[in-house]
């Protein structure tokens, strides 16, 4: 039987749509609008069972999604949100066994998602200028159980000698990606894609110009908007809060 252990991440879900993701500590206490839960009472319970708060409200104990756990990890930069990460995976053709280059590791959220998808047979090379970011991301990757498929390099991707025609895809999430595009483009295999993630339109024009000047083709640009709906029977409607603009995604192909 699969039971909750100390140190596990769990999702506690109430039928009113309340969800709490937490790491289980024996001395921990969770306070919700439906009452208080003691983590010591969760340890040893089977996943799928229920637990009552001190006010008598029931919460299901289940396993969180990968994204739920990632969003509990420390962050030192603004992460790429799941709505954008999912689009990037598709546009970059990321699949098991892929060799992926990432420049701009940040907190390691995107690296964690990519590494999970490429699996134990893939290879992710992530380059980051700030050594403090690398330390934070390394711990995130370790907790997610995927550190062994990632090479973390402290440096400037524009100045690092990359192997020619090696990578299946590349993701640039950095302040000046246009400076790295010529070098990164050469490291891609023919027919493979590069994606750039930037938050402002000022950066977009420079990215597109660099892509064209570097001989890349089929340039696309888009953003992903996410509108979640309330799913309580009898109250199904759009939520009042919407996650709109987070960043622009520009994708191009090496011919």
C-alpha positions as CSV (number, residue, x, y, z in Angstrom):
1,X,0.0,0.0,0.0
2,X,1.3,3.5,-1.0
3,X,1.2,5.6,2.2
4,X,2.3,9.1,3.0
5,X,5.8,9.4,4.4
6,X,7.6,12.3,6.1
7,X,9.3,14.4,3.5
8,X,6.7,13.6,0.8
9,X,4.9,16.3,-1.1
10,X,1.1,15.9,-0.9
11,X,-1.9,17.5,-2.3
12,X,-4.8,18.1,0.1
13,X,-8.0,18.7,-1.8
14,X,-11.4,19.9,-0.5
15,X,-14.6,19.6,-2.5
16,X,-15.0,23.4,-2.5
17,X,-12.0,23.7,-4.7
18,X,-9.5,24.4,-1.9
19,X,-6.2,22.8,-2.6
20,X,-3.0,22.8,-0.5
21,X,0.3,21.4,-1.6
22,X,2.9,20.9,1.1
23,X,5.9,18.9,2.2
24,X,5.0,16.7,5.1
25,X,6.8,17.4,8.4
26,X,5.8,15.5,11.5
27,X,5.6,18.7,13.5
28,X,3.8,20.7,10.8
29,X,0.4,22.3,11.0
30,X,-1.7,23.4,8.0
31,X,-4.2,26.2,8.5
32,X,-7.1,26.5,5.9
33,X,-10.4,28.3,5.7
34,X,-12.0,25.0,6.6
35,X,-9.9,24.4,9.7
36,X,-6.5,23.1,10.8
37,X,-4.8,19.9,9.8
38,X,-1.9,18.3,11.7
39,X,0.7,16.7,9.4
40,X,1.4,14.1,12.0
41,X,-2.1,12.7,11.4
42,X,-1.3,12.5,7.6
43,X,1.8,10.4,7.9
44,X,1.1,6.7,7.4
45,X,-2.3,7.3,5.8
46,X,-2.9,5.7,2.3
47,X,-3.0,8.0,-0.7
48,X,-6.6,8.5,-1.7
49,X,-7.9,8.5,1.9
50,X,-9.5,11.5,3.7
51,X,-8.6,13.5,6.7
52,X,-10.8,15.8,8.8
53,X,-9.9,19.2,10.0
54,X,-10.6,20.3,13.6
55,X,-13.8,21.8,12.2
56,X,-14.9,18.5,10.7
57,X,-14.3,19.3,7.0
58,X,-12.8,16.4,4.9
59,X,-9.8,16.8,2.7
60,X,-8.6,14.1,0.2
61,X,-4.9,13.1,0.5
62,X,-3.4,12.6,-2.9
63,X,-0.3,13.1,-4.9
64,X,0.4,16.5,-6.4
65,X,1.3,17.2,-10.1
66,X,4.9,17.9,-11.1
67,X,4.0,21.6,-11.5
68,X,2.5,21.7,-8.0
69,X,5.8,20.6,-6.5
70,X,7.9,22.9,-8.8
71,X,5.9,25.9,-7.7
72,X,6.9,25.1,-4.1
73,X,10.6,25.3,-4.9
74,X,12.7,28.4,-4.1
75,X,12.8,30.9,-6.9
76,X,15.5,33.5,-7.6
77,X,14.1,34.7,-11.0
78,X,10.7,34.9,-12.6
79,X,10.0,31.3,-13.8
80,X,8.6,30.2,-17.1
81,X,5.0,29.4,-16.2
82,X,3.4,26.0,-17.0
83,X,1.2,27.4,-19.7
84,X,4.3,28.6,-21.6
85,X,6.4,25.6,-20.8
86,X,3.9,23.2,-22.4
87,X,3.8,25.2,-25.6
88,X,7.6,25.4,-25.7
89,X,7.9,21.6,-25.3
90,X,5.7,21.1,-28.4
91,X,7.3,23.8,-30.5
92,X,10.8,22.5,-29.7
93,X,9.7,18.9,-30.5
94,X,11.1,17.7,-27.1
95,X,10.7,14.0,-26.7
96,X,12.4,11.1,-24.8
97,X,16.1,11.0,-25.8
98,X,16.3,14.6,-27.0
99,X,19.5,16.6,-26.6
100,X,18.5,20.1,-25.5
101,X,20.4,23.3,-24.9
102,X,19.1,25.8,-22.4
103,X,20.7,29.2,-21.8
104,X,19.3,31.1,-18.7
105,X,18.7,28.4,-16.1
106,X,17.2,30.8,-13.5
107,X,15.4,28.9,-10.8
108,X,15.5,25.6,-12.7
109,X,11.8,25.3,-13.4
110,X,12.0,25.0,-17.2
111,X,15.0,22.7,-16.8
112,X,13.1,20.4,-14.6
113,X,10.2,20.1,-17.0
114,X,12.5,19.5,-20.0
115,X,14.6,17.0,-18.1
116,X,11.5,15.1,-17.1
117,X,10.3,14.8,-20.7
118,X,13.6,13.8,-22.3
119,X,13.9,11.0,-19.7
120,X,17.0,9.1,-18.6
121,X,18.2,8.7,-22.3
122,X,18.2,12.4,-23.0
123,X,20.7,15.1,-22.3
124,X,20.0,18.7,-21.2
125,X,22.9,21.2,-21.1
126,X,21.9,24.3,-19.1
127,X,24.2,27.4,-19.2
128,X,23.8,30.1,-16.6
129,X,25.9,33.2,-15.8
130,X,25.0,33.5,-12.1
131,X,26.5,30.8,-9.9
132,X,23.9,31.5,-7.2
133,X,21.1,30.6,-9.6
134,X,22.9,27.4,-10.4
135,X,23.1,26.4,-6.7
136,X,19.3,27.0,-6.3
137,X,18.4,25.2,-9.5
138,X,20.7,22.2,-8.7
139,X,18.8,21.6,-5.5
140,X,15.4,21.8,-7.4
141,X,16.6,19.3,-10.0
142,X,17.8,17.0,-7.2
143,X,14.5,17.1,-5.4
144,X,12.7,16.4,-8.7
145,X,14.9,13.4,-9.2
146,X,16.3,14.4,-12.6
147,X,19.7,16.0,-11.8
148,X,21.6,13.1,-13.5
149,X,20.4,14.0,-17.0
150,X,21.4,17.7,-16.7
151,X,24.8,19.3,-17.1
152,X,24.9,22.7,-15.4
153,X,27.5,25.1,-16.7
154,X,28.5,28.5,-15.2
155,X,29.2,30.8,-18.1
156,X,28.0,33.0,-21.0
157,X,26.5,30.9,-23.8
158,X,27.8,33.5,-26.3
159,X,31.4,32.8,-25.3
160,X,31.3,29.1,-24.8
161,X,32.4,26.7,-27.5
162,X,29.4,24.6,-28.4
163,X,29.5,21.4,-30.5
164,X,28.3,22.0,-34.1
165,X,25.1,20.4,-35.2
166,X,24.6,18.5,-31.9
167,X,21.4,19.7,-30.2
168,X,17.9,18.7,-31.2
169,X,16.5,22.0,-29.8
170,X,17.5,25.1,-27.8
171,X,15.7,27.4,-25.4
172,X,17.0,30.9,-24.6
173,X,15.5,32.6,-21.5
174,X,18.0,35.4,-20.9
175,X,18.1,39.2,-21.0
176,X,20.0,39.5,-24.3
177,X,19.3,36.4,-26.3
178,X,20.1,38.1,-29.6
179,X,23.8,38.0,-28.7
180,X,23.6,34.2,-28.3
181,X,21.5,33.2,-31.3
182,X,24.3,33.0,-33.9
183,X,26.3,30.7,-31.8
184,X,23.3,28.6,-30.6
185,X,22.0,28.3,-34.2
186,X,25.2,26.6,-35.3
187,X,24.9,24.1,-32.5
188,X,21.5,22.8,-33.7
189,X,21.1,19.9,-36.0
190,X,19.6,20.8,-39.4
191,X,15.8,21.0,-39.2
192,X,15.8,21.6,-35.5
193,X,14.2,24.5,-33.6
194,X,15.3,27.3,-31.3
195,X,12.9,29.1,-29.0
196,X,13.4,32.4,-27.2
197,X,11.3,33.6,-24.3
198,X,11.3,37.3,-23.5
199,X,8.8,39.5,-21.5
200,X,8.9,42.7,-23.5
201,X,8.1,43.7,-27.1
202,X,11.3,45.8,-27.1
203,X,13.3,42.6,-26.9
204,X,11.2,40.8,-29.6
205,X,12.4,43.0,-32.5
206,X,16.1,42.4,-31.7
207,X,15.5,38.6,-31.4
208,X,13.7,38.4,-34.7
209,X,16.4,40.4,-36.4
210,X,19.1,38.2,-35.0
211,X,17.3,35.1,-36.1
212,X,17.0,36.3,-39.6
213,X,20.6,37.5,-39.8
214,X,21.7,34.1,-38.5
215,X,20.0,32.3,-41.4
216,X,17.2,30.8,-39.4
217,X,13.8,30.3,-41.2
218,X,10.1,29.8,-40.4
219,X,10.1,32.4,-37.6
220,X,6.9,32.3,-35.5
221,X,6.0,34.5,-32.5
222,X,3.1,34.0,-30.1
223,X,2.0,34.3,-26.5
224,X,-0.2,31.9,-24.4
225,X,-3.2,33.2,-22.4
226,X,-4.8,31.0,-19.8
227,X,-8.3,31.4,-18.5
228,X,-9.4,28.9,-15.9
229,X,-13.0,28.2,-15.2
230,X,-14.7,27.5,-11.9
231,X,-15.8,23.8,-11.9
232,X,-18.2,23.5,-9.0
233,X,-21.5,22.0,-10.2
234,X,-24.1,24.7,-10.5
235,X,-21.5,27.5,-10.5
236,X,-19.5,26.7,-13.7
237,X,-18.2,30.0,-15.0
238,X,-14.9,31.7,-15.8
239,X,-12.8,32.5,-12.8
240,X,-12.5,36.2,-12.1
241,X,-8.7,35.9,-12.0
242,X,-6.9,35.3,-15.4
243,X,-3.3,34.6,-16.1
244,X,-2.6,36.7,-19.2
245,X,0.7,38.0,-20.5
246,X,3.8,36.4,-19.1
247,X,6.1,36.4,-22.0
248,X,6.5,36.3,-25.8
249,X,7.7,33.0,-27.4
250,X,9.7,33.3,-30.7
251,X,10.5,30.1,-32.5
252,X,12.7,29.6,-35.6
253,X,14.2,26.7,-37.5
254,X,17.8,25.9,-38.7
255,X,17.3,24.9,-42.3
